[in-house]
Structures are given as structure tokens and as C-alpha cells.
């Protein structure tokens, strides 16, 4: 059967990189979104590449819209990323629950009704399902550990993991959930952990920047995350499993050193706060590797260099204003 991907949340950072990779493969996706300027997609693709994508203006909280989209476009693979992030869920909890939880239930229900054609859903969970205390003595989270989220966003993501399990146990509809931590790279411009990427943009335009957290964390390059989602969407699978990702474990000084290596003019101008984020440091990912093989991984220094160079090019061409990520 010919692959036909549906992406939700594709106007965000990870979704834009998923779309970019699929277009590069010659498999342009269908994007279901409530509308808005595809500004992150434009940071990655030419106008000709962007024109290959099919855009459907619709809301994942409307089941009829989801079902109609799946049928009209013959969808065979679903990557579900649509969600409001931590600050937005905090500011409007009912809306956050409606989009993040009800929207996900709709995706599962619509796909389950078409499981003769759609073999599973791959969806984004998050390390926000964990609290810092959920790690072991060394800060590591083992596969299958039950988390204790401290944000509504994390609670909603945990609810989605539960939804996935129930659809497997009751309907035998499979799913794979992935839990990224700090995603960085071109297009990462909102959310609690977007500031390392904003610091890379600041370096590209030779401006100072303050990152409001520090500590040690697992950093996932957006391109690698996107390729992992695509690989999971294609792999034969039965069950409802949630996998941690493995990226680059780094301290904030190491991240800043990588930025300064590409942009020496900002040496000493990228600062940070010592306080760590309230999540464990490291996550076991051997089970995901056993499923899809070696995980896509771009070394931190290379990914930071590529991101800064992309931002230099985007500002030079006027795609982004020189203060676009600095407000």
C-alpha cells in the first residue's frame, strides 16, 4: 500500500522537521491544523517543497473533521504531535485538556475505526510525565517507570499514554509514544525548554541572551527526533508502548561552549541560571533501539553549529527578522 502520512501539530518544531524529512523522501504529508502561518516550515523548506504538502484546515478536537481527513486523503500512517505546551496549559487548563487529551482520544478513535488501513498511531508524549525525583540515584529513568508529573501538561501527556494502553487492551489498536526532553534546533521558538535554541539564534545575530535554567539534561536535535518518529511510524508493531529517547547528555556550560565555538563573538554573553529543570537527567532508551535500530543522532556540537548557520542564513535572506526570537 502506498504510504500517506497525516501529521498533526506539524506547524510546530518537531512537526516541521517531520514534514521536511518526508518531503525530502518524496513522501509529502497531509497536515491537519487549525491554520496559521507555516513559519517554521518556511525556515526549513523552499516554496516549491512547501507546495508539495497538502494542508487541511481543521481541529483535532472535532472527530468528524479527523475522520473526514483520514478518508479523503487515504491516510495510512499517523504521527500525532498536536498539543498546547506547558505555558499555554498553565494559562488555560480547560483548553489544554481539550486539545491535548480530547484531541488525542479523537485521533485514536478515528484511526481505530480504520485499522484495516491504519496500522497504528505514533504520538508525542514527553518527559514532563516525570518529576525529578522519579530518577534513580544517578538521575536515570528506566524504561517503563511510572512518572509523577508536576504540570498539567505532564498530566495530560500521562492521560494520553493511558488512552493508548486502553485502545490496545480493548480494541487491539497499536501505538507508540515517544518522550523527548529538550528538543532544540531551527524552529524551536516556544515552550519552556526553547531558550537554548533562542540562545543559538542570539549567537547567529551576535546578541547576548540569558537562559533561565541550568543543570544537566538530555538534548534532542529536532531533525533526529523527526527521523525517529518516522521510523516508528513505519516499523511493524503490536502493543501500546512508550519509549524514552536518547540524545546528547550535556550540562549548560557544555551547551554554551558549543554555541561559542561557532560564534566566538558572543563568548561570555550567553548566560544561564544555575537552577535545573524539575526532570530527571537521563533516560534509558535501549528498548527503542531494539525496535527500530540505532537511533538517529547528530552530535551536539554539529547540531548547534548547523542551527546557528541556518539562523544566519535565514536572517540574511530576510526569512527571519534579526530580533525574531529575542523578544
PLY file of the C-alpha trace (Angstrom):
ply
format ascii 1.0
element vertex 327
property float x
property float y
property float z
element edge 326
property int vertex1
property int vertex2
end_header
0.00 0.00 0.00
1.28 3.48 -0.85
2.32 5.44 2.22
0.26 8.50 3.02
1.21 10.30 6.21
-1.04 12.52 8.29
0.71 14.93 10.64
-0.98 16.88 13.38
0.89 19.68 15.12
3.03 19.97 12.01
3.34 23.75 12.27
5.42 23.24 15.43
9.11 22.46 15.60
9.15 18.65 15.57
6.28 18.53 13.09
8.05 20.88 10.71
11.12 18.64 10.73
8.94 15.55 10.16
7.32 17.26 7.18
10.74 18.38 5.89
12.12 14.83 6.03
9.06 13.31 4.34
9.17 15.88 1.54
12.88 15.14 1.05
11.95 11.46 0.71
9.32 12.24 -1.91
6.51 11.41 0.54
4.88 14.80 1.15
2.43 14.55 4.06
-1.07 15.78 4.74
-1.08 18.33 7.56
-4.16 18.78 9.74
-4.03 22.06 11.62
-6.38 24.84 12.68
-4.47 27.24 10.46
-1.84 29.86 10.89
1.31 30.88 9.15
3.62 27.92 8.43
6.59 29.99 9.57
8.64 27.07 10.89
8.08 25.06 7.72
9.34 28.06 5.75
12.53 28.04 7.82
13.28 24.53 6.53
11.82 24.31 3.03
11.74 26.15 -0.24
8.43 27.40 -1.63
8.49 24.56 -4.17
8.94 21.96 -1.42
6.24 23.55 0.71
3.82 23.45 -2.23
4.01 19.63 -2.24
2.33 19.43 1.18
-1.45 19.12 1.47
-2.87 21.41 4.17
-6.24 20.66 5.76
-7.70 23.40 7.94
-9.28 21.55 10.83
-9.23 20.91 14.54
-8.23 17.62 16.18
-10.89 18.27 18.83
-13.55 17.69 16.14
-13.85 13.95 15.50
-15.80 14.35 12.25
-13.01 16.52 10.81
-10.38 13.97 11.76
-12.37 11.12 10.20
-13.08 13.02 7.02
-9.39 13.90 6.64
-8.31 10.28 7.07
-10.76 9.13 4.41
-10.44 11.90 1.84
-6.67 11.53 1.71
-6.34 7.75 2.11
-4.15 8.09 5.21
-2.09 5.02 6.13
0.31 6.44 8.76
-0.37 8.92 11.58
2.14 10.98 13.51
0.20 12.89 16.15
2.03 15.87 17.62
-0.75 18.43 18.16
-0.62 19.81 21.71
-0.53 23.02 23.67
2.75 23.34 25.57
3.40 23.90 29.27
2.85 27.69 29.47
-0.38 27.52 27.46
-1.79 24.63 29.51
-0.97 26.55 32.67
-2.66 29.69 31.37
-5.82 27.89 30.16
-6.18 24.41 31.67
-9.59 23.58 30.11
-8.33 24.44 26.63
-5.14 22.49 27.28
-7.15 19.42 28.27
-9.46 19.82 25.28
-6.64 19.96 22.75
-4.11 17.65 24.39
-6.43 14.97 25.78
-9.68 15.09 23.80
-7.76 15.71 20.58
-5.69 12.60 21.21
-8.75 10.50 22.02
-10.25 11.61 18.71
-7.14 10.56 16.82
-7.22 7.11 18.41
-10.94 6.66 17.87
-10.81 7.71 14.23
-7.76 5.55 13.49
-9.16 2.54 15.33
-12.27 2.67 13.13
-9.92 2.35 10.14
-7.40 -0.16 11.44
-7.69 -2.17 8.25
-5.76 0.70 6.64
-4.01 2.45 9.53
-1.78 0.07 11.45
-1.03 2.31 14.46
-0.57 5.83 15.81
2.79 7.28 16.72
2.32 10.16 19.14
4.36 12.58 21.20
4.40 12.14 24.93
7.02 13.96 26.99
9.46 13.63 29.88
7.03 16.03 31.58
5.28 12.85 32.78
8.17 12.60 35.25
9.27 14.53 38.31
12.95 14.99 39.12
12.52 12.51 41.98
11.45 9.78 39.54
15.05 9.19 38.50
17.32 6.76 40.35
20.30 7.84 42.46
22.22 8.82 39.31
19.27 10.69 37.80
18.44 7.95 35.28
14.90 6.92 34.35
14.47 3.28 33.41
12.10 2.05 30.73
8.54 1.58 31.96
8.86 3.72 35.05
5.62 5.39 36.12
6.05 9.14 36.44
4.61 11.76 38.77
4.05 14.86 36.63
4.16 18.27 38.29
2.50 20.26 35.48
-0.91 19.99 33.86
0.87 19.46 30.56
2.56 16.41 32.05
-0.74 15.16 33.47
-2.36 15.49 30.04
0.52 13.61 28.40
0.20 10.84 31.00
-3.52 10.66 30.26
-2.69 10.15 26.57
-0.39 7.28 27.45
-3.28 5.73 29.37
-5.60 6.25 26.41
-3.13 4.43 24.19
-2.97 1.48 26.59
-6.75 1.17 26.75
-7.12 1.24 22.97
-4.66 -1.65 22.78
-6.22 -3.71 25.58
-9.81 -3.18 24.48
-9.51 -2.71 20.71
-6.08 -4.17 19.86
-5.17 -0.91 18.16
-1.39 -0.39 18.42
0.54 2.76 19.25
4.00 4.05 20.01
4.53 7.06 22.24
7.86 8.91 22.38
9.06 11.04 25.28
11.55 13.72 24.18
13.16 16.07 26.69
14.84 19.30 25.50
14.26 19.49 21.76
16.46 22.06 20.05
17.14 23.24 16.53
15.69 25.53 13.90
12.01 26.21 14.57
12.12 25.64 18.34
10.87 29.04 19.43
8.22 28.42 22.08
7.75 26.37 25.21
9.59 26.09 28.50
12.73 24.47 27.03
13.05 26.60 23.89
15.61 29.00 25.35
18.77 27.05 24.39
17.63 27.31 20.76
16.86 31.00 21.24
20.42 31.40 22.53
21.66 29.87 19.27
19.59 32.41 17.35
21.02 35.19 19.51
24.52 33.96 18.70
23.66 33.96 14.99
22.75 37.66 15.17
25.57 38.49 17.62
23.35 39.36 20.58
23.52 38.43 24.29
20.98 36.01 25.73
20.03 34.59 29.14
18.85 31.00 29.53
16.62 30.77 32.64
17.75 27.31 33.75
20.91 25.26 34.04
21.96 21.84 35.20
22.45 18.68 33.19
19.89 17.45 30.70
19.26 15.29 27.66
19.18 17.39 24.47
17.45 16.08 21.34
18.17 17.63 17.96
14.82 18.23 16.22
15.93 16.54 12.99
16.89 13.39 14.88
13.58 13.38 16.76
11.65 13.75 13.50
13.50 10.84 11.90
12.76 8.72 14.98
9.04 9.45 14.70
9.07 8.48 11.03
10.97 5.25 11.74
8.46 4.33 14.46
5.56 5.03 12.11
6.95 2.52 9.61
8.07 -0.31 11.88
5.69 -3.29 12.30
4.44 -3.22 15.88
1.79 -4.70 18.15
1.08 -3.25 21.57
0.95 0.12 23.28
4.44 1.12 24.31
6.02 4.39 25.37
9.72 4.89 24.75
12.29 7.28 26.11
14.69 8.90 23.65
18.46 9.22 23.91
20.10 12.44 22.75
23.17 14.31 23.96
23.62 14.49 27.72
25.16 17.87 28.45
25.48 20.49 31.15
24.51 24.05 30.39
28.17 25.16 30.31
28.79 22.47 27.68
25.84 23.72 25.64
27.08 27.29 25.85
30.60 26.19 24.90
29.16 24.58 21.74
27.39 27.84 20.91
30.52 29.92 21.50
32.61 27.55 19.36
30.51 28.50 16.33
30.00 32.13 17.37
33.12 33.34 19.23
31.83 36.92 19.20
29.23 36.05 21.87
31.73 34.48 24.26
30.67 35.47 27.77
27.38 36.93 26.52
25.27 33.76 26.77
24.40 33.37 30.45
22.23 30.98 32.44
20.63 30.38 35.82
22.06 27.57 37.92
18.70 26.01 38.83
17.96 22.77 36.98
14.64 21.87 35.41
12.39 19.63 37.54
13.03 16.48 35.49
15.50 13.58 35.68
18.77 13.93 33.76
18.97 10.76 31.69
16.60 8.22 30.16
17.02 4.57 29.24
16.40 4.10 25.50
17.74 0.61 24.75
14.22 -0.71 24.17
13.57 1.82 21.41
16.88 0.92 19.76
15.89 -2.74 19.90
12.74 -1.85 17.99
13.98 0.49 15.24
17.76 0.05 15.32
20.40 2.67 16.03
18.67 5.92 16.92
19.33 8.92 14.67
21.88 11.06 16.47
23.66 14.24 15.45
26.49 15.16 17.86
25.68 18.22 19.96
28.48 20.37 18.54
27.46 19.63 14.95
23.75 20.22 15.62
24.43 23.52 17.37
26.72 24.60 14.53
24.13 23.68 11.90
21.38 25.53 13.79
23.39 28.74 14.14
24.36 28.61 10.47
20.74 28.09 9.45
19.70 31.09 11.51
22.44 33.22 9.95
21.19 32.27 6.51
17.52 32.85 7.42
18.20 36.32 8.79
20.47 37.20 5.87
17.69 36.28 3.43
15.04 38.12 5.43
13.06 34.97 6.29
13.53 35.88 9.96
13.95 39.34 11.43
17.16 39.88 13.38
15.18 40.07 16.63
12.65 37.34 15.79
13.45 35.06 18.74
14.74 37.67 21.16
11.52 39.26 22.46
0 1
1 2
2 3
3 4
4 5
5 6
6 7
7 8
8 9
9 10
10 11
11 12
12 13
13 14
14 15
15 16
16 17
17 18
18 19
19 20
20 21
21 22
22 23
23 24
24 25
25 26
26 27
27 28
28 29
29 30
30 31
31 32
32 33
33 34
34 35
35 36
36 37
37 38
38 39
39 40
40 41
41 42
42 43
43 44
44 45
45 46
46 47
47 48
48 49
49 50
50 51
51 52
52 53
53 54
54 55
55 56
56 57
57 58
58 59
59 60
60 61
61 62
62 63
63 64
64 65
65 66
66 67
67 68
68 69
69 70
70 71
71 72
72 73
73 74
74 75
75 76
76 77
77 78
78 79
79 80
80 81
81 82
82 83
83 84
84 85
85 86
86 87
87 88
88 89
89 90
90 91
91 92
92 93
93 94
94 95
95 96
96 97
97 98
98 99
99 100
100 101
101 102
102 103
103 104
104 105
105 106
106 107
107 108
108 109
109 110
110 111
111 112
112 113
113 114
114 115
115 116
116 117
117 118
118 119
119 120
120 121
121 122
122 123
123 124
124 125
125 126
126 127
127 128
128 129
129 130
130 131
131 132
132 133
133 134
134 135
135 136
136 137
137 138
138 139
139 140
140 141
141 142
142 143
143 144
144 145
145 146
146 147
147 148
148 149
149 150
150 151
151 152
152 153
153 154
154 155
155 156
156 157
157 158
158 159
159 160
160 161
161 162
162 163
163 164
164 165
165 166
166 167
167 168
168 169
169 170
170 171
171 172
172 173
173 174
174 175
175 176
176 177
177 178
178 179
179 180
180 181
181 182
182 183
183 184
184 185
185 186
186 187
187 188
188 189
189 190
190 191
191 192
192 193
193 194
194 195
195 196
196 197
197 198
198 199
199 200
200 201
201 202
202 203
203 204
204 205
205 206
206 207
207 208
208 209
209 210
210 211
211 212
212 213
213 214
214 215
215 216
216 217
217 218
218 219
219 220
220 221
221 222
222 223
223 224
224 225
225 226
226 227
227 228
228 229
229 230
230 231
231 232
232 233
233 234
234 235
235 236
236 237
237 238
238 239
239 240
240 241
241 242
242 243
243 244
244 245
245 246
246 247
247 248
248 249
249 250
250 251
251 252
252 253
253 254
254 255
255 256
256 257
257 258
258 259
259 260
260 261
261 262
262 263
263 264
264 265
265 266
266 267
267 268
268 269
269 270
270 271
271 272
272 273
273 274
274 275
275 276
276 277
277 278
278 279
279 280
280 281
281 282
282 283
283 284
284 285
285 286
286 287
287 288
288 289
289 290
290 291
291 292
292 293
293 294
294 295
295 296
296 297
297 298
298 299
299 300
300 301
301 302
302 303
303 304
304 305
305 306
306 307
307 308
308 309
309 310
310 311
311 312
312 313
313 314
314 315
315 316
316 317
317 318
318 319
319 320
320 321
321 322
322 323
323 324
324 325
325 326
